């Protein structure tokens, strides 16, 4: 059986002030129809119903997940007691699914991606599922790059080797590369052998558990210590023990970069990882001057290519400014240049460090 694991533990710091520690990005409606995690679940429902979805999130967000995804069984919602990156998330999900179904195939998805071509995505996802089912393979989905992007990791595919699943090419992965500088990204684009790393994965639960045993033996040992109590009345303490005992490491670095059986299915399906307010601007509807307005009242004078987002009834007016984001909530206002919107994370770090400003997080 095929299951989905939605990773929903992030804090969404780049989307402050809309994203807060009590309601981070993945639980927000940023595009007018459903929250990001709801859209992630809905996107795959034709092949994986919510009854076969597992959500791994921060333990303080479990009630939000239950509210937003009521069809997901309560026992399929895993609350992480501490943030330990993505490898522990994958490990605990794989162990739980393997105990339920020894032949389980896992589709691992971030909760906060935006995809415009659902049919195209599902076609590629089905190809990845078939490849993962065919053997002890780790499969990732790569995005065809259309510019020399320095904000994404890259997947180097072996274009000399190709299989076809459902009309989609599948290539062995030569290497993963961290975010490159501009000149390197330009070379990647020109070569035609590199794809953006989407952070979406498919594999059998048994396969990834074997890879964890081989490459992260300490994490595997911690997992086995807790395994007997999973799906019992002691499952929450068992999960806590696992997280407190295991290391913090990403699935990319811990497993994908070390495994010898990794494959990529490349494609295009209107993917955006929605990493900052500039991505929201890019995806939003705009007027003839390029202004994206998500508020009741706004006016512009000699101002183009701006984002205005507010749920208040205040008039927001921009005069003589371009490429600006204005985001208003009940407790805070953000004004930033869209080209440097990643810097919002620095504001959040400042608020964390100042005890009297924590209330704005």
C-alpha positions as CSV (number, residue, x, y, z in Angstrom):
1,X,0.0,0.0,0.0
2,X,1.1,3.6,-0.7
3,X,1.1,6.1,2.2
4,X,2.0,9.8,2.4
5,X,4.1,11.4,5.1
6,X,3.6,15.1,5.3
7,X,6.4,16.9,7.1
8,X,4.8,19.9,8.9
9,X,7.1,20.8,11.8
10,X,8.6,24.0,10.5
11,X,8.4,27.4,12.1
12,X,8.0,29.4,8.9
13,X,10.3,32.3,10.2
14,X,10.6,33.9,6.7
15,X,6.8,34.6,6.8
16,X,6.7,36.6,9.9
17,X,4.6,38.4,11.0
18,X,1.8,36.4,9.4
19,X,3.6,33.1,10.4
20,X,4.0,32.9,14.1
21,X,5.2,30.2,16.5
22,X,1.6,29.4,17.4
23,X,0.4,29.3,13.7
24,X,3.3,28.9,11.3
25,X,3.3,29.0,7.5
26,X,2.0,25.5,6.7
27,X,-1.3,26.2,8.5
28,X,-1.9,29.5,6.7
29,X,-4.1,30.3,3.7
30,X,-1.7,32.4,1.6
31,X,-3.3,31.9,-1.8
32,X,-7.0,32.2,-1.2
33,X,-8.1,28.6,-1.1
34,X,-7.2,26.3,1.7
35,X,-4.2,26.3,3.9
36,X,-0.9,25.0,2.6
37,X,-1.1,21.7,4.5
38,X,-4.7,21.2,3.4
39,X,-3.7,21.8,-0.2
40,X,-0.8,19.3,0.1
41,X,-3.3,16.6,1.3
42,X,-5.9,17.5,-1.3
43,X,-3.4,17.4,-4.1
44,X,-2.7,13.7,-3.6
45,X,-6.1,12.5,-2.6
46,X,-6.8,10.7,-5.9
47,X,-4.0,8.3,-5.2
48,X,-3.5,8.6,-1.4
49,X,-6.7,9.3,0.7
50,X,-6.3,11.1,4.0
51,X,-6.8,7.9,5.9
52,X,-3.4,6.8,4.6
53,X,-1.6,10.1,5.4
54,X,0.7,10.5,8.3
55,X,1.6,14.0,9.5
56,X,4.8,14.6,11.5
57,X,4.7,18.0,13.2
58,X,5.7,19.9,16.3
59,X,3.8,18.5,19.3
60,X,2.3,21.9,19.9
61,X,0.7,21.8,16.4
62,X,-1.1,18.4,16.7
63,X,-4.4,20.0,17.5
64,X,-4.1,22.3,14.5
65,X,-3.4,19.3,12.2
66,X,-6.5,17.5,13.7
67,X,-8.6,20.6,13.0
68,X,-7.3,21.2,9.4
69,X,-7.1,17.6,8.3
70,X,-10.0,15.9,10.2
71,X,-9.9,12.8,8.0
72,X,-6.4,11.9,9.0
73,X,-6.6,9.3,11.9
74,X,-5.4,10.6,15.2
75,X,-2.8,7.8,15.5
76,X,-1.3,9.0,12.2
77,X,-0.4,12.5,13.7
78,X,3.1,12.4,15.3
79,X,4.1,15.2,17.6
80,X,7.8,15.9,17.7
81,X,8.9,17.0,21.2
82,X,12.0,18.8,19.8
83,X,13.0,19.8,16.3
84,X,15.7,17.5,15.0
85,X,15.6,18.2,11.2
86,X,14.2,15.8,8.7
87,X,16.0,12.4,9.2
88,X,14.3,11.6,12.5
89,X,11.0,12.6,11.0
90,X,11.5,10.1,8.2
91,X,12.8,7.5,10.6
92,X,9.9,7.5,13.0
93,X,7.3,7.6,10.2
94,X,9.0,4.7,8.4
95,X,9.1,2.6,11.6
96,X,5.4,3.3,12.3
97,X,4.3,2.5,8.7
98,X,6.4,-0.6,8.6
99,X,4.8,-1.9,11.8
100,X,1.4,-1.3,10.2
101,X,2.3,-2.6,6.7
102,X,5.6,-4.4,6.0
103,X,5.2,-3.6,2.3
104,X,4.4,0.1,2.8
105,X,5.7,2.6,0.2
106,X,6.2,6.1,1.6
107,X,5.7,9.4,-0.3
108,X,7.4,12.1,1.8
109,X,6.2,15.6,1.1
110,X,6.8,19.0,2.7
111,X,3.6,20.6,3.9
112,X,4.3,24.0,2.5
113,X,4.9,23.7,-1.3
114,X,2.8,25.3,-4.0
115,X,2.0,23.3,-7.2
116,X,-0.1,24.7,-10.0
117,X,-0.2,21.6,-12.3
118,X,-1.6,18.9,-10.1
119,X,-2.2,16.4,-12.9
120,X,1.4,16.8,-14.1
121,X,2.7,16.4,-10.5
122,X,0.7,13.2,-9.9
123,X,1.9,11.7,-13.1
124,X,5.5,12.2,-12.0
125,X,4.7,11.0,-8.5
126,X,3.2,7.8,-9.9
127,X,6.4,7.2,-11.9
128,X,8.5,7.7,-8.7
129,X,6.2,5.3,-6.8
130,X,6.6,2.6,-9.4
131,X,10.4,3.0,-9.4
132,X,10.5,2.8,-5.6
133,X,8.4,-0.3,-5.6
134,X,10.6,-2.1,-8.2
135,X,13.5,-2.6,-5.7
136,X,15.6,-1.1,-2.9
137,X,15.6,2.3,-4.4
138,X,15.5,5.9,-2.9
139,X,13.7,8.1,-5.4
140,X,13.5,11.9,-5.4
141,X,11.7,14.4,-7.6
142,X,13.8,16.9,-9.4
143,X,12.6,20.2,-10.8
144,X,13.7,21.3,-14.3
145,X,15.6,24.6,-13.6
146,X,14.6,27.6,-15.7
147,X,17.2,30.0,-14.2
148,X,20.5,29.9,-12.3
149,X,18.9,29.8,-8.9
150,X,21.3,30.1,-6.0
151,X,18.7,29.5,-3.3
152,X,18.1,25.8,-4.0
153,X,20.1,22.6,-3.7
154,X,20.8,20.7,-6.9
155,X,20.7,17.1,-8.0
156,X,23.3,15.9,-10.5
157,X,21.7,13.2,-12.7
158,X,23.4,10.6,-14.8
159,X,21.8,11.5,-18.1
160,X,23.7,8.6,-19.8
161,X,21.5,6.1,-17.9
162,X,17.7,6.3,-18.3
163,X,14.7,4.2,-17.5
164,X,11.1,5.1,-18.3
165,X,8.2,4.8,-15.9
166,X,4.8,6.1,-17.2
167,X,6.4,8.1,-19.9
168,X,8.8,9.8,-17.4
169,X,12.5,9.5,-17.5
170,X,14.2,8.2,-14.3
171,X,18.0,8.7,-13.9
172,X,20.5,7.5,-11.3
173,X,21.8,10.4,-9.1
174,X,25.5,11.1,-9.3
175,X,25.6,13.7,-6.5
176,X,23.7,16.2,-4.4
177,X,25.1,19.8,-4.4
178,X,24.3,22.4,-1.7
179,X,23.2,25.9,-2.8
180,X,25.8,27.1,-5.3
181,X,27.1,30.5,-6.1
182,X,25.8,32.3,-9.3
183,X,28.6,31.2,-11.6
184,X,28.2,27.6,-10.6
185,X,24.5,27.7,-10.9
186,X,24.9,29.1,-14.4
187,X,27.2,26.1,-15.3
188,X,24.6,23.7,-13.8
189,X,21.8,25.2,-16.0
190,X,23.9,25.1,-19.1
191,X,24.9,21.5,-18.6
192,X,21.3,20.2,-18.6
193,X,22.4,17.5,-16.1
194,X,21.2,19.3,-12.9
195,X,17.8,19.6,-11.3
196,X,16.5,21.6,-8.3
197,X,16.1,19.5,-5.2
198,X,12.4,19.6,-4.4
199,X,12.7,17.8,-1.0
200,X,10.1,15.3,-2.1
201,X,11.0,11.6,-1.8
202,X,9.5,8.1,-2.4
203,X,10.7,4.8,-1.1
204,X,9.6,1.6,0.6
205,X,9.6,2.0,4.4
206,X,11.7,-1.2,4.7
207,X,14.3,0.3,2.2
208,X,14.8,3.6,4.0
209,X,15.0,1.8,7.4
210,X,17.8,-0.3,5.9
211,X,19.6,2.9,4.8
212,X,19.2,4.4,8.2
213,X,20.7,1.3,9.8
214,X,23.6,1.5,7.3
215,X,24.3,5.2,7.5
216,X,22.9,6.5,10.7
217,X,23.4,3.5,13.1
218,X,22.9,5.5,16.3
219,X,19.6,6.8,15.1
220,X,18.6,3.3,14.1
221,X,19.5,2.0,17.6
222,X,17.4,4.7,19.2
223,X,14.5,3.8,16.9
224,X,14.7,0.1,17.8
225,X,14.7,1.0,21.5
226,X,11.4,2.8,21.1
227,X,9.9,0.4,18.5
228,X,8.2,-2.0,20.8
229,X,6.1,0.7,22.4
230,X,5.0,2.4,19.2
231,X,1.2,1.9,18.5
232,X,0.7,1.0,22.2
233,X,-0.6,3.2,25.0
234,X,3.1,4.2,25.6
235,X,3.7,5.5,22.0
236,X,4.0,9.2,23.0
237,X,6.7,8.5,25.7
238,X,8.4,6.2,23.1
239,X,8.4,9.0,20.5
240,X,9.8,11.5,23.1
241,X,12.6,9.0,24.0
242,X,13.5,8.6,20.4
243,X,13.7,12.3,19.6
244,X,15.7,13.1,22.7
245,X,18.1,10.3,22.0
246,X,18.8,10.7,18.3
247,X,20.9,13.2,16.5
248,X,19.7,16.2,14.5
249,X,20.4,15.7,10.8
250,X,18.7,16.2,7.5
251,X,17.6,13.2,5.4
252,X,19.5,14.7,2.4
253,X,22.9,14.7,4.3
254,X,22.2,11.7,6.5
255,X,20.9,9.3,3.8
256,X,20.5,10.7,0.2
257,X,24.1,11.9,-0.2
258,X,25.5,8.6,1.2
259,X,23.3,6.0,-0.5
260,X,24.3,4.1,-3.6
261,X,20.8,3.6,-5.0
262,X,19.3,7.0,-5.5
263,X,17.2,8.0,-8.5
264,X,15.6,11.2,-9.7
265,X,12.4,11.7,-11.7
266,X,12.7,15.2,-13.2
267,X,9.7,17.3,-14.3
268,X,7.9,20.5,-14.5
269,X,4.6,21.0,-12.7
270,X,4.5,24.6,-11.5
271,X,6.4,24.0,-8.4
272,X,7.4,26.7,-5.9
273,X,8.8,26.0,-2.4
274,X,7.3,29.3,-1.2
275,X,10.4,30.3,0.7
276,X,9.8,33.9,1.3
277,X,7.3,36.8,0.7
278,X,8.9,37.3,-2.7
279,X,7.5,33.9,-3.6
280,X,4.0,34.9,-2.5
281,X,4.3,38.0,-4.7
282,X,5.4,35.9,-7.7
283,X,2.4,33.6,-7.3
284,X,-0.2,36.3,-6.6
285,X,-2.6,37.9,-9.0
286,X,-1.4,41.4,-10.0
287,X,-2.8,44.6,-11.4
288,X,-1.5,46.3,-14.6
289,X,1.3,47.9,-12.6
290,X,2.4,44.6,-11.1
291,X,1.0,45.3,-7.6
292,X,-0.4,42.3,-5.7
293,X,-3.1,43.3,-3.3
294,X,-4.5,41.0,-0.6
295,X,-6.4,43.5,1.5
296,X,-9.7,45.4,1.4
297,X,-8.4,48.9,0.8
298,X,-5.1,49.9,-0.9
299,X,-4.0,52.8,-3.2
300,X,-0.8,53.4,-5.1
301,X,0.9,56.5,-6.5
302,X,4.0,56.0,-8.7
303,X,4.5,52.6,-7.2
304,X,4.9,49.3,-9.0
305,X,5.5,45.6,-8.3
306,X,4.6,45.7,-4.6
307,X,2.8,43.2,-2.3
308,X,0.3,44.4,0.2
309,X,-1.3,41.9,2.6
310,X,-3.5,42.7,5.5
311,X,-6.7,41.4,7.1
312,X,-7.6,44.8,8.6
313,X,-9.9,47.4,7.1
314,X,-7.2,50.1,7.2
315,X,-6.3,51.9,4.0
316,X,-2.8,51.1,3.0
317,X,-1.2,53.6,0.6
318,X,2.2,53.4,-1.1
319,X,3.8,56.4,-2.8
320,X,6.9,56.3,-4.9
321,X,8.1,52.8,-3.9
322,X,8.7,49.7,-6.0
323,X,9.4,46.0,-5.1
324,X,8.2,46.4,-1.5
325,X,6.2,44.0,0.7
326,X,3.9,45.4,3.3
327,X,2.4,42.8,5.6
328,X,0.1,43.8,8.5
329,X,-1.3,41.6,11.3
330,X,-3.0,42.6,14.6
331,X,0.3,42.9,16.4
332,X,3.0,43.8,13.8
333,X,3.8,45.4,10.5
334,X,6.5,44.3,8.2
335,X,8.0,46.4,5.4
336,X,10.7,44.9,3.3
337,X,12.3,44.9,-0.1
338,X,11.0,41.9,-2.0
339,X,14.5,41.2,-3.4
340,X,15.9,40.8,0.2
341,X,12.8,39.1,1.7
342,X,14.9,36.2,3.0
343,X,16.2,38.7,5.6
344,X,12.9,38.5,7.5
345,X,14.5,35.5,9.3
346,X,17.0,37.9,10.9
347,X,14.1,40.0,12.3
348,X,12.8,36.8,13.9
349,X,16.2,36.0,15.4
350,X,16.3,39.6,16.9
351,X,12.8,39.1,18.4
352,X,13.9,35.8,19.9
353,X,16.9,37.3,21.5
354,X,15.1,40.2,23.1
355,X,12.9,39.0,26.0
356,X,10.6,42.0,25.8
357,X,9.9,41.4,22.1
358,X,9.1,37.6,22.3
359,X,5.4,38.5,22.4
360,X,5.6,39.5,18.7
361,X,6.7,36.1,17.6
